[in-house]
Amino acid sequence: IRYNINGYNFGSGGFAGVSPADLQSIPYFQKNPSVSQYNLNVQHEFSGSNVLSVAYVGTQGRHLDTNRNLNQLPIPVGTMNVPALKGATASFCDASGNCNVQNDLMLNSGDTNYFRPYQGFGNIRQKQFTSVSSYNALQSNFRHTTGYGLTMQVAYTWSHMIDNSTSGYNMSTVDENYDMSRWKATSDLNRTSVLSINYIYALPFFKHSSSAFVRQSVGGWQVSGITAIMSGPP
């Protein structure tokens, strides 16, 4: 292990063939993720071929994938002495190589590998199964059928999804190790509002033509479509 090599440029791939490699470990025995789903649905049929249904849908995920970075930058550390950064132009290091680690984190200088606990390595990630998620939604559905060949259905969902890890392989390096609860918030997958409309219209033209050829060739056609509108990612 080479420690604080003078002239080591982590940003350009290292010095003398040495570079801070990232590591990823996966346990032999993995705890299976679990998902619990539940719903309550109420449906009512109105006159005029109208059906309305309203439902509450909930989902809870446990033991989901996430990563633990054993080599993340030490958040509580204030100042570290790094000989390789002695006299650096960056404002967070002085002429003696004393660097303010927190300022470096905020400025995102690119020299963060100098401050890692295990020198000579980048991220050292361990896959684990401690992430959680929850999904709660109000789903409504309206279906209307007429005697004139038109069928229309409108569905609207209002929902909120919360998790602390959308993907076990796509985590930031700010605070993966010390406090996973800081990541618990609206999920990247959340779409608060989703509206979907589908319709089918049976064209009335030539359905009752006296010519069998006309009825079978240009009669009985349908026009259908689906329109979907949803809110964007958080």
N, C-alpha and C positions, 0 to 999 in steps of 0.2 A: 504494500500500500504506500503510495506516495502522498505526502502530506504537505499542503501549501507550497507547491513547487513554484519557485520564482520564475516568472515569465510564462506560466501556464495560462493559456487562453481557452477557457471552457467553451466560449461562444463559437470558436472556429474549429472545434473538433479535437482539442487537446494539444499536448506538446510531446514531441519525440514518440509518436505513436500511441500515447496514452490518452484515453478519453473516459469521461464519467458515464459508464454504462448504466442503463435502467434495468432493474430486475423485477420479475413477476413470478410469484409462487402460487401454486394451487394445491390445496390440501388433498391428501389421498381420500379421506372420508369427508364427504360434503353433506351438510344437513339439508334435507329436502325443503325447498320453499313451500309454503302453504298459503292457500287462498280460501277465504270464507265468503260466500255470497248469500244474500238474502233480499227478499223483495216482498212488497205488499201491493196488490193490484185491485183496483175497483173499476168495474165496467158497467155502463148503462146504455141501453138502446132507447133512442127517442123516436118519435113519429117522423115519417118522411125518410126512412132508410138512413138514419143518422146514428152512429155508434161512437161514444166517447169513453176513453179509458184513461185513468190517471194512476200512476204507480210511483212508489218510492223504491229505489234500488240502491243497495249498499254492498261494498266489497272491502274486505280487509286482507292485506298481504303481510305475511310474517316470514322471517328468516330469508329475506331477499338478498341478492348479491350486492356486495359493496367491496371496497378496497381499503386496506389500512396501510398507510405509508410510514414505514419505520424510519425513513431517512428524511422526513420533512424538516424544514428549517425550524430551529428552536424558537418558538414564539416568545417565551418569557425572557430570552437573552437580550440584553441591552447593547453591550459593546463587546466585540471580539477583536483580538489582534491577529491580523493576517499579513505575514511578511510579503507575500506576493502582491498585495495591493498597496504597498508602501509608496507614497507619493502619487497615488492615483488621482486623476483629475476629478473623479466623482466627489461630490460634496460630503458624502457620508463617511469617507476615510481621510484621516489626517496623514501628515508626513511620516509618522511612526508606524503606520499600518493599523491604527486603532479605528475600527469601522463600527458605525452605528447600524446594527442589523435591521432594526425596525425601519429606518429610513430607506435602507436598501430594498426592503420588501415593498414599501410604498412606491418607490421610484422604479421598481422592476428593472434594475440596471443590467441584469444578465449575468451577474457575478455570484448568484445565490449558492452555487455549488461549493464555494469556499467555506460556507458556514454550516454545511451539513454535519451531523454527528459522525457519520461514517464516510471519511474522506476517500476520494477515488471512485465513488459511486454516485449516480444520480438518484432517482426514486427507487426505493426498495419496497415494492408493494406486496401485500399478502391478501389474497382473496379471502373474504369471510362472509358470513351469512347472518348479519345483524340488522339489516335495513328493514324498514316498515313502510307501509303505504295504506291509505284509506281513500275510498271513493264513495261519495254520496250524491244521489241524483234524484230529481223530480222529472219523471217522463210522462208526457201527455200525448195522446194519439186520437185523432178525429178522422172518421171514415164516413164518406157520403156516397151513396149510390142512387142514381136517378133512373127513371124509366125511359130516358132518352139516350141511352148508350154512354153516359158519362159516369166514371168512377174516379173518385179523388180521395187521397189520404194525406193528412198533414200530421207530422210528428215533430214535437219540440222537446228538447232536453235541456234542463238547467242543472249543472253539476259542479262539483269542486273535488279535485284530486290533490291529496297531500302526500308527500313522501320525503325521505332524506337521502335517497340515492336512486336516480332514474336508471343508471347503468353502472355495473360494477367495474367497467373498464373506461369510464369517462368521467373521472372525478378531478376537481381542481386540487392544487397542492397547497392551498392556503391553510386549511385546518382539517386534514383527513385523519389525524391521529388523536388529537386531544379531546375534542368535543363534537361528536357527530350530531348532537342535538341542534347545533347551530345551522345544520343544513335542512332541518325539517321545515318545509314551507310548501307553497303551491308548486305542484309538480311541473316539469317541463312538458309533460304529456297533457296537461289540463287544457280543456276547451270548454269554457264556461257555458256558452250557448251554442246549440246545434239545432238548426231548422231544416227539415227535409220534407219536400212535397213531391208526390208522385201522382200521375193522372193517366187515365186511359179513356180515349173517346172513340167510340165505334162510328165511323162515318156512315151517314144514312143514305148516301147516294147509290142508286142502282141496286139496292138490296131487293127490291120488289119488281124489277124489270121483267117484262114478259119474255125476254130473250134469255135463255139459259146461258148462252155464251157471255152475255154482258154481265149477268149476275155473278158468274164464276170468275170472270177476269177482272172486272173493275168494281165489283160490289163486295161488301164484307171487309173492307180495309179498316185498319185502326191507326190512330195516332196516339203515341204515348211519350212520356217524358219524365225525367227526374230532375228536380232542382234542389241543391243542397247548399246551405249557407251556414258557416260556423265562425266563431270568434277565433282570433289568432292565439299564438302561444303567449304565455305570460312574459 
